[in-house]
């Protein structure tokens, strides 16, 4: 996602990272993380989608001299939970690397390594590859594919290799490490100063710290992190995969990469999907105000949903409950036991970041409201569980790894977004950004004094070019009316900027829809499979999008359960597991009682 700074606090600035994975992992990785235990208990399989590799199946794909040497991914190569990686490896996940020039204008100059991952096509004929970028900037494609491969339809996997990559400077690719672990932890853990001047000074100091660290770590790469360079890396990857034309799905920030590719290489496009478009404008006022408006709208819609629902534990005034929790945490952070780091603290900043992250996936509505209610009740026995859930959501925005350390997505997000901007967001333009944002609920707003400049210490001025191009007929733009992170207005802006390609709209909520809403998915897969935009029909809101149990049932079809059996599982666990208990099933050490209940439900419903 682009910058997420609705409440203008330093934590929101530190949380400038997405991966659409944050949106879909709440439900999707639940199914993936339980593949091993459910398979053992129930003998479920993925009905032909599992590909097991031996040494004879290792190999390379190549064209134009560059190659991808494929082999099974190694432990530690992808920063996901061990159970998730084991399931992905069982499904045939492979890793490889290619080299690209740091500066595409100097092909014989310094080179960097791009980490690539794929799942091979499960059938024949193989039609090529579909490359996914999950968003960011700073999002890891390797983590995305390992965590979310079950969300990719088997009908697409049958004829296409599914590929993703870590963009330059990020994660397993040649990294740009601008901060130490201690610096990252300090930026994440330190509370926002109460004084507006101190808050602005802290924000500027953080930017200067990132800039200085980047320059010392790898000055040449630091100067070539903009999306325009990632576009050329994508073209090199297309060639290395052996694809004469690109098939691509860009989610969130990935739409900026895709739109740049369409503009720079329209003759090399087979089929490009842009879902959850960022603004094509390089103006930070637009990105600041546009996303703030989207997040506020989504929060207000979630609050209204709870207040109208007599079963919602935070009703009938959930905004007041959230605000009281935030205010209490501001003066007295809640300490809880953490599996990674012993005892941790849930601060106001982390609470708000967790709440906002929950808006990305409507299926987190139930556990979010359970968590808010638990934290508001000093006598609740679920407060620790609630705090851990929200802290985990907040950690996804700051590149927190399963072992409790932090990746470099936090600084990569800032560096790329600034280089993609036409100029800094200085003091002189802050008032314009706030005016365009409109009213901000007090929960997210500490006042105009907390508005802070950005990209004043990091370089700007190398935006990617996005313009009408000859690949319009090979382009499909997908937008969600209630998208909190990339508002629908940006989808409309992207369609206009590209000269009017086809548009498919999901009328519900959540951040992106191509991998989560069947109506959208079916049309996207038809487009990717044929390379021709089908007759499109916009998709109504899924009435179960906020029903955690129904969504889990839907995801379990990916591991071999029939739709009827999966729905039965959802109904069974609805009466046995609370929403907060359900989310404890994520990770390497799920609650044994909850796992046993889920396993019994699967056995009963088979």
Secondary structure, 3 states (H helix, E strand, C coil): CCCCCCCCCHHHHHCCCCCHHHHHHHHHHHHHHCHHHHHHHHCCCCCCCCCCCCHHHCEEEEECCEEEEEEECCCCCCCCCHHHHHHHHHCCCEEEEEEEECCCCCCCCCEEEEEEEEECCCCCCCCEEEEEECCCCCCEHHHHHHHHHHHCCHHHHCCEEEEEEECCECCCCCECCCCCHHHHHHHHHCCCCCCHHHHHHHHHHHHHHHHHHHHHHHHHHHCCCCHHHHHHHHHHHHHHCCCCCEEEEEECCHHHHHHHHHHHCHHHEEEEEEECCCCCCCCHHHHHHHHHHHHHHHHHHHHHHHHCCCCCCCCCCHHHHHHHHHHHHHHCCEEEEECCCEEEEECHHHHHHHHHHHCCCHHHHHHHHHHHHHHHCCCCCCHHHHHHHHHHHHHHCCCECCCCCECCHHHHHHHHHHHCCCCCECHHHHHHHHHHHCCCCHHHCCCHHHCCCECCCCCCCCCCCCCCCCCHHHEEEEEEEECCCCCHHHHHHHHHHCCCCEEEEEEEECCCCCCCCHHHHHHHHHHHHHCCCCCCCCECCCCCCCCHHHHHHHHHHHHCCCHHHHHHHHHHHHCCCCHHHHHCCCCCCCCHHHHHHHHHHHHHHC
